[in-house]
Amino acid sequence: MAKLLHAQRREYKATQRRLQTSRARLQREQARAQRHLQALERALNELGRPETLVIEVEWRRKAVGKLLGNIFGVMCPTVFGCRTADEPTRVRR
């Protein structure tokens, strides 16, 4: 890192701190969602539901995960490797 002014260093550190807290929050939310999904799957299996219902729940879980990925990609594009905010929604032609 080149020689920065005090205000530039302060802004850089604040940006890094915000990114770190948002990454930690996202990781906690993902872990919590995963635990909830596993508990739901265990409950469905204990109830003795047919296998097709478990497959349906699995499909919905994947769809929700994809939707959450799109939402976070739009909210924090640079965290997820995109260069601009509209890149995740851009359609290739």
MDTraj code that builds the backbone (N, CA, C; nanometers):
import mdtraj as md
import numpy as np

residues = "MET ALA LYS LEU LEU HIS ALA GLN ARG ARG GLU TYR LYS ALA THR GLN ARG ARG LEU GLN THR SER ARG ALA ARG LEU GLN ARG GLU GLN ALA ARG ALA GLN ARG HIS LEU GLN ALA LEU GLU ARG ALA LEU ASN GLU LEU GLY ARG PRO GLU THR LEU VAL ILE GLU VAL GLU TRP ARG ARG LYS ALA VAL GLY LYS LEU LEU GLY ASN ILE PHE GLY VAL MET CYS PRO THR VAL PHE GLY CYS ARG THR ALA ASP GLU PRO THR ARG VAL ARG ARG".split()
xyz = np.array([
    [0.0847, -0.1162, 0.0000],
    [0.0000, 0.0000, 0.0000],
    [0.0897, 0.1230, 0.0000],
    [0.0614, 0.2155, -0.0898],
    [0.1395, 0.3382, -0.1018],
    [0.1135, 0.4275, 0.0191],
    [0.1916, 0.5328, 0.0289],
    [0.1771, 0.6281, 0.1384],
    [0.0413, 0.6961, 0.1292],
    [-0.0400, 0.6807, 0.2321],
    [-0.1742, 0.7381, 0.2334],
    [-0.1830, 0.8485, 0.3378],
    [-0.2709, 0.9411, 0.3115],
    [-0.3001, 1.0435, 0.4104],
    [-0.3804, 0.9811, 0.5240],
    [-0.3860, 1.0502, 0.6353],
    [-0.4570, 0.9966, 0.7519],
    [-0.6032, 0.9692, 0.7192],
    [-0.6681, 1.0599, 0.6493],
    [-0.8096, 1.0427, 0.6154],
    [-0.8287, 0.9243, 0.5213],
    [-0.7349, 0.9040, 0.4302],
    [-0.7439, 0.7911, 0.3377],
    [-0.7268, 0.6593, 0.4117],
    [-0.6314, 0.6551, 0.5054],
    [-0.6111, 0.5338, 0.5854],
    [-0.7349, 0.5024, 0.6688],
    [-0.7921, 0.6069, 0.7283],
    [-0.9112, 0.5879, 0.8107],
    [-1.0269, 0.5330, 0.7268],
    [-1.0463, 0.5876, 0.6065],
    [-1.1525, 0.5401, 0.5179],
    [-1.1264, 0.3968, 0.4723],
    [-1.0004, 0.3656, 0.4411],
    [-0.9639, 0.2303, 0.3979],
    [-0.9922, 0.1292, 0.5084],
    [-0.9518, 0.1629, 0.6309],
    [-0.9745, 0.0726, 0.7431],
    [-1.1240, 0.0563, 0.7720],
    [-1.1995, 0.1648, 0.7603],
    [-1.3441, 0.1567, 0.7825],
    [-1.4083, 0.0669, 0.6778],
    [-1.3649, 0.0777, 0.5533],
    [-1.4188, -0.0072, 0.4464],
    [-1.3870, -0.1533, 0.4733],
    [-1.2641, -0.1805, 0.5126],
    [-1.2239, -0.3176, 0.5424],
    [-1.3041, -0.3734, 0.6600],
    [-1.3264, -0.2899, 0.7604],
    [-1.4022, -0.3328, 0.8783],
    [-1.5477, -0.3640, 0.8405],
    [-1.6075, -0.2789, 0.7562],
    [-1.7453, -0.3036, 0.7124],
    [-1.7541, -0.4324, 0.6316],
    [-1.6576, -0.4548, 0.5442],
    [-1.6570, -0.5780, 0.4657],
    [-1.6436, -0.7000, 0.5554],
    [-1.5556, -0.6910, 0.6539],
    [-1.5341, -0.8042, 0.7437],
    [-1.6607, -0.8346, 0.8237],
    [-1.7281, -0.7305, 0.8736],
    [-1.8498, -0.7554, 0.9504],
    [-1.9612, -0.8100, 0.8618],
    [-1.9707, -0.7611, 0.7382],
    [-2.0754, -0.8136, 0.6497],
    [-2.0463, -0.9579, 0.6107],
    [-1.9199, -0.9920, 0.5905],
    [-1.8842, -1.1316, 0.5612],
    [-1.9166, -1.2218, 0.6793],
    [-1.8851, -1.1750, 0.7995],
    [-1.9132, -1.2546, 0.9192],
    [-2.0634, -1.2723, 0.9369],
    [-2.1407, -1.1661, 0.9143],
    [-2.2858, -1.1751, 0.9268],
    [-2.3425, -1.2729, 0.8248],
    [-2.2944, -1.2641, 0.7015],
    [-2.3405, -1.3547, 0.5973],
    [-2.3082, -1.4994, 0.6328],
    [-2.1889, -1.5225, 0.6844],
    [-2.1487, -1.6581, 0.7221],
    [-2.2374, -1.7115, 0.8342],
    [-2.2686, -1.6260, 0.9336],
    [-2.3571, -1.6682, 1.0425],
    [-2.4968, -1.7001, 0.9907],
    [-2.5483, -1.6151, 0.9011],
    [-2.6825, -1.6375, 0.8466],
    [-2.6881, -1.7651, 0.7632],
    [-2.5828, -1.7906, 0.6861],
    [-2.5798, -1.9130, 0.6059],
    [-2.5746, -2.0357, 0.6956],
    [-2.4953, -2.0312, 0.8009],
    [-2.4858, -2.1447, 0.8933],
    [-2.6202, -2.1670, 0.9631],
    [-2.6851, -2.0579, 1.0014],
    [-2.8155, -2.0696, 1.0674],
    [-2.9193, -2.1294, 0.9720],
    [-2.9214, -2.0827, 0.8483],
    [-3.0162, -2.1359, 0.7504],
    [-2.9900, -2.2843, 0.7253],
    [-2.8629, -2.3210, 0.7190],
    [-2.8278, -2.4610, 0.6967],
    [-2.8770, -2.5481, 0.8118],
    [-2.8594, -2.5005, 0.9350],
    [-2.9072, -2.5761, 1.0514],
    [-3.0589, -2.5915, 1.0477],
    [-3.1288, -2.4849, 1.0105],
    [-3.2748, -2.4919, 1.0021],
    [-3.3184, -2.5916, 0.8955],
    [-3.2512, -2.5904, 0.7822],
    [-3.2874, -2.6833, 0.6754],
    [-3.2611, -2.8288, 0.7156],
    [-3.1508, -2.8513, 0.7844],
    [-3.1214, -2.9867, 0.8298],
    [-3.2245, -3.0337, 0.9319],
    [-3.2655, -2.9435, 1.0214],
    [-3.3684, -2.9798, 1.1200],
    [-3.5004, -3.0108, 1.0506],
    [-3.5351, -2.9323, 0.9497],
    [-3.6576, -2.9575, 0.8750],
    [-3.6519, -3.0920, 0.8031],
    [-3.5381, -3.1205, 0.7442],
    [-3.5225, -3.2484, 0.6740],
    [-3.5316, -3.3655, 0.7710],
    [-3.4687, -3.3528, 0.8882],
    [-3.4779, -3.4589, 0.9895],
    [-3.6219, -3.4784, 1.0348],
    [-3.6925, -3.3678, 1.0561],
    [-3.8318, -3.3769, 1.1001],
    [-3.9176, -3.4457, 0.9945],
    [-3.8949, -3.4128, 0.8683],
    [-3.9719, -3.4769, 0.7616],
    [-3.9427, -3.6263, 0.7541],
    [-3.8181, -3.6630, 0.7709],
    [-3.7821, -3.8049, 0.7683],
    [-3.8407, -3.8794, 0.8879],
    [-3.8426, -3.8148, 1.0055],
    [-3.8988, -3.8789, 1.1244],
    [-4.0497, -3.8975, 1.1129],
    [-4.1144, -3.8072, 1.0411],
    [-4.2593, -3.8201, 1.0225],
    [-4.2955, -3.9337, 0.9278],
    [-4.1963, -3.9818, 0.8552],
    [-4.2210, -4.0912, 0.7635],
    [-4.2921, -4.0476, 0.6373],
    [-4.2673, -3.9248, 0.5963],
    [-4.3279, -3.8749, 0.4735],
    [-4.2705, -3.9495, 0.3538],
    [-4.3445, -3.9518, 0.2440],
    [-4.2922, -4.0186, 0.1243],
    [-4.1658, -3.9504, 0.0717],
    [-4.0871, -4.0273, 0.0005],
    [-3.9599, -3.9777, -0.0517],
    [-3.9798, -3.8611, -0.1483],
    [-4.0931, -3.8581, -0.2182],
    [-4.1162, -3.7488, -0.3137],
    [-4.1252, -3.6147, -0.2428],
    [-4.1792, -3.6136, -0.1206],
    [-4.1876, -3.4892, -0.0449],
    [-4.0487, -3.4407, -0.0073],
    [-3.9611, -3.5307, 0.0316],
    [-3.8238, -3.4935, 0.0653],
    [-3.7537, -3.4369, -0.0582],
    [-3.7792, -3.4955, -0.1739],
    [-3.7190, -3.4444, -0.2978],
    [-3.7720, -3.3044, -0.3272],
    [-3.9015, -3.2816, -0.3056],
    [-3.9611, -3.1495, -0.3283],
    [-3.8983, -3.0452, -0.2364],
    [-3.8777, -3.0808, -0.1104],
    [-3.8158, -2.9878, -0.0164],
    [-3.6726, -2.9578, -0.0598],
    [-3.6013, -3.0584, -0.1066],
    [-3.4633, -3.0383, -0.1530],
    [-3.4594, -2.9406, -0.2704],
    [-3.5534, -2.9528, -0.3630],
    [-3.5591, -2.8626, -0.4783],
    [-3.5836, -2.7191, -0.4317],
    [-3.6759, -2.7031, -0.3373],
    [-3.7054, -2.5680, -0.2875],
    [-3.5867, -2.5101, -0.2123],
    [-3.5156, -2.5941, -0.1387],
    [-3.3977, -2.5461, -0.0646],
    [-3.2938, -2.4921, -0.1607],
    [-3.2724, -2.5629, -0.2713],
    [-3.1754, -2.5166, -0.3696],
    [-3.2207, -2.3870, -0.4351],
    [-3.3517, -2.3755, -0.4623],
    [-3.4042, -2.2541, -0.5245],
    [-3.3878, -2.1342, -0.4324],
    [-3.4135, -2.1535, -0.3030],
    [-3.3980, -2.0445, -0.2075],
    [-3.2513, -2.0052, -0.1960],
    [-3.1624, -2.1037, -0.1964],
    [-3.0191, -2.0727, -0.1909],
    [-2.9736, -1.9920, -0.3109],
    [-3.0242, -2.0272, -0.4282],
    [-2.9884, -1.9530, -0.5486],
    [-3.0419, -1.8104, -0.5418],
    [-3.1653, -1.7951, -0.4932],
    [-3.2246, -1.6623, -0.4811],
    [-3.1451, -1.5770, -0.3826],
    [-3.1058, -1.6361, -0.2693],
    [-3.0247, -1.5616, -0.1725],
    [-2.8909, -1.5209, -0.2329],
    [-2.8329, -1.6091, -0.3130],
    [-2.7080, -1.5744, -0.3799],
    [-2.7250, -1.4566, -0.4729],
    [-2.8353, -1.4530, -0.5467],
    [-2.8606, -1.3399, -0.6355],
    [-2.8803, -1.2111, -0.5568],
    [-2.9535, -1.2201, -0.4468],
    [-2.9790, -1.1007, -0.3655],
    [-2.8484, -1.0462, -0.3090],
    [-2.7661, -1.1329, -0.2508],
    [-2.6400, -1.0860, -0.1943],
    [-2.5442, -1.0397, -0.3034],
    [-2.5519, -1.1009, -0.4216],
    [-2.4685, -1.0572, -0.5325],
    [-2.5019, -0.9172, -0.5767],
    [-2.6285, -0.8804, -0.5702],
    [-2.6696, -0.7451, -0.6067],
    [-2.6356, -0.6473, -0.4954],
    [-2.6510, -0.6919, -0.3687],
    [-2.6248, -0.6020, -0.2565],
    [-2.4757, -0.5741, -0.2387],
    [-2.3937, -0.6748, -0.2522],
    [-2.2493, -0.6617, -0.2279],
    [-2.1740, -0.7227, -0.3457],
    [-2.1729, -0.6589, -0.4614],
    [-2.1161, -0.7233, -0.5805],
    [-1.9661, -0.7502, -0.5705],
    [-1.8913, -0.6581, -0.5130],
    [-1.7464, -0.6770, -0.5108],
    [-1.7044, -0.7875, -0.4153],
    [-1.7855, -0.8154, -0.3143],
    [-1.7542, -0.9234, -0.2206],
    [-1.7613, -1.0576, -0.2921],
    [-1.8508, -1.0673, -0.3915],
    [-1.8721, -1.1934, -0.4608],
    [-1.8019, -1.1994, -0.5959],
    [-1.7034, -1.1117, -0.6183],
    [-1.6218, -1.1213, -0.7377],
    [-1.6743, -1.0485, -0.8600],
    [-1.7799, -0.9700, -0.8460],
    [-1.8315, -0.8929, -0.9589],
    [-1.7672, -0.7540, -0.9575],
    [-1.7555, -0.6967, -1.0753],
    [-1.6936, -0.5650, -1.0837],
    [-1.7935, -0.4524, -1.0594],
    [-1.9180, -0.4686, -1.0998],
    [-2.0179, -0.3637, -1.0844],
    [-2.1439, -0.4221, -1.0229],
    [-2.2320, -0.3324, -0.9772],
    [-2.3537, -0.3768, -0.9106],
    [-2.4504, -0.4440, -1.0069],
    [-2.4500, -0.4014, -1.1337],
    [-2.5465, -0.4586, -1.2279],
    [-2.4934, -0.5828, -1.2982],
    [-2.3703, -0.6224, -1.2724],
    [-2.3126, -0.7381, -1.3411],
    [-2.3868, -0.8692, -1.3135],
    [-2.4307, -0.8969, -1.1896],
    [-2.5022, -1.0240, -1.1676],
    [-2.6352, -1.0321, -1.2430],
    [-2.6946, -0.9166, -1.2748],
    [-2.8247, -0.9172, -1.3418],
    [-2.8137, -0.8988, -1.4924],
    [-2.6948, -0.8764, -1.5412],
    [-2.6753, -0.8520, -1.6836],
    [-2.7009, -0.9802, -1.7644],
    [-2.7678, -0.9652, -1.8769],
    [-2.8001, -1.0778, -1.9628],
    [-2.7044, -1.0789, -2.0803],
    [-2.6462, -1.1951, -2.1058],
    [-2.5545, -1.2059, -2.2201],
    [-2.6342, -1.2257, -2.3477],
    [-2.5916, -1.1603, -2.4528],
    [-2.6616, -1.1729, -2.5821],
    [-2.5716, -1.2293, -2.6867],
])
top = md.Topology()
chain = top.add_chain()
for i, resn in enumerate(residues, 1):
    res = top.add_residue(resn, chain, resSeq=i)
    for name in ("N", "CA", "C"):
        top.add_atom(name, md.element.get_by_symbol(name[0]), res)
traj = md.Trajectory(xyz[None], top)
